[in-house]
Amino acid sequence: MPWPLLSLPRGGLLPAGTAGGFTVEGGRGAGNCSAVQLRARALCGGLRGVLALVDLDETLVDRQAGFATWARGLAEEHGLDAEAMAWLRATDRAIKERGAFFAAVTDRLPQVGAADRLWERYRSAMPELTPAFPGVAQALMDLRDVGWRLGVVSNGRSDNQRGKLARTGLLDLFDAVCISEETGVRKPERVLR
């Protein structure tokens, strides 16, 4: 039986004091669109004692803001124009696999250097550049206060994803962290359901 989906608006993840007042609806979400989505399974009844598994990028943290900051730095360093910046943003959205993304970047913009070096610089910078969405830490603390167990399930590299969690102060709010590089399983593989 699939776990019910709890959808809450971005920026209003869980207003203070209302964690127990949300309803859980069945169905499938549309992915990381305009709502923060939690897959939740009632362990004890009601919403008390619920396990919430959440995604990291574009759910807890604003990866797009981190990417924009990184891209601006790259543009300044290499004198990239507005057209190159627009291409970078569009390509970031179009090519999710980072190895392919950086290969495309260095093909189009050879002045930025080798793809593997650029990817390494990106990976080391992103944890510092990627902010948590406003209110997320408090919302997670509110959930914990009413008995929820929390886990992060994220595709990506361990150093990058754990770095984002640590840098934003969110890491210690989770009971479990599941990152695809560590487990060898990527969302939405069935073994994660």
N, C-alpha and C positions, 0 to 999 in steps of 0.2 A: 504494500500500500504506500503510495507516495506521501511524503510529508507535506502538510499544508504550507502554504506560502503566506508569510506576513509581509505586506508591502506598506511602507511608510514614506511620506514625502521627504526628498532630500532637503537637508537643512532643518528639518523638524523631526529627526529620527525618533526621539522619544522625549517629549517635553517633560520637565521635572515633575515627579509625582504621579505620572499617568501610566507608568509601565504596565500595571496590571489591568488597565482599562481598554486595551486594544483587542480587536477580534481577529481571529485567524480564519482565513478563507482558503478553500481548496482551489486547485487549478495550477496552471503553470505560468510563470512570469515571462516577461518579454526580454529578460536579460538586464544588463546594466543600462537602462534608459534613463528616465527622469525620476525614478523612485529608488530608494534604498530598499533592497529586498532581503528578507531573512527567511531561510527555510527553517521551520520550527516544528518540533514534534513534542507533544505534551507527554511528559514522563509521569506526572503525578495527578493531573487533572487541572482544569482551568488553565490559566497561563502561568501559574506558580510551578516551579520545577520544570521549566522548559529548556530544551537544548536548542540553541540558535547557532547555526553555522553560517558565517558571512564571508563574502568575497572581500578582498582587500582593495584593489584598484578600482576607482570610480564608485565605491560603496563606502569605504571608511576613509580613504585618502584620495586626494584630487591629483591623479597621475597626469591628467592633461595640463594642469597648472605647472607641475614639475617639468613636464616635457617642454612647455612653452618657455620656461625659464632657461632650460638647457639649450634650446634652439636659439634663443636670443644671444646667449653667450657664444655659441658656435658662430652665429652670424657676425658678431662683433669681432671675434678672433680672426675670421677669414674674409671679412668684407663682403658677406652675402647680401644680395639685394632683396627687395620685397617679393619679387617673383620667386626667388629661391626659398624664402621663408614660407610662402604660400604652398609651394611644392612640398616642403618638408612636413608641414601640418597635414596636407592631404595624404601624403605617403604614409605617415604615421598611422592615420586612420585606416588606410587601405591594406597595409601589410602588417599583420599582427606578429608574425614570427620575426624576432629581432635580428637573427642572422641574415635573413633575406632583406629586412629593412635596411640594415647597415651596408649590405652589398649594393643595394639600389642607390643609397645615398652617395657612396663613393664612386659609383659609376657615373652618376649625374653631376656630382660636385667633387671632382678628383682633388681639388685643393685642400680638402679636409683631411686627407691622409688615408692610410690603410683601414679597411673595414674592421679588422679585429682590434686594432688600437683604439679606434673611435668608439667601438662597442664597449671596450673595457673602461674608457673614460666616462662614458655614459652611465655604465653600471655603478661606478664608484661615486658619481655625482648624484644620481637620482634619489637615494635615501635622504640626502640633505636638502634636496629641492622640492620634495613632494610633501605638501602639508596635509594634515587631517582636515576633513570637512568640519566646519564650525559645529559644536555641540556633540560631536561623536563620542568623545571621551566621557562626558557627563552622561550621555544616553547609555553607554555600556555600563558605567557604574550604577546607574539606576536599575538596569536589568539585573545586575549581580545582587543589588540590595534586596530585590524581591524574589531571589532564588533561582534566577536563570543561570545555566551553565553556558559558556561561550566558547566557540571555536572559530578559527579562520581557516578557510580552504582557498588556496590561491595557486594559480598556475604561475610559474616563473622560477627564477634562480633564488636559491636560499639566501645568499648574501644580500641581494637586492631587496627581497620581500621582508626578511627579518630586519634589515636595516631600516626600512620604512616604518615598521612597527615600533622598533626601539626608539628611533629618532622622534617620532610623534608622541611617545609616551603611552602607546596603546598595548605594547607587548604583554605587560604584566596583568592586563585586564582579561586575558584569555586563559582558559583551562587547557586548550590544545591548539597547536598550530600545525597545519598540514599543507606543505608546499610541494608542488609536483616534482621538483628536482630531487627532493629527499625521498619521496615515496615511489617515484616511477609511474605515477598515475596522474593523468590530467583531467580536469573538468571538461566535458560532462560525462566522462566514462562511467559506466553503470556501477562499477564497484564502489563509487562514492555515494550512491543513493541509498 
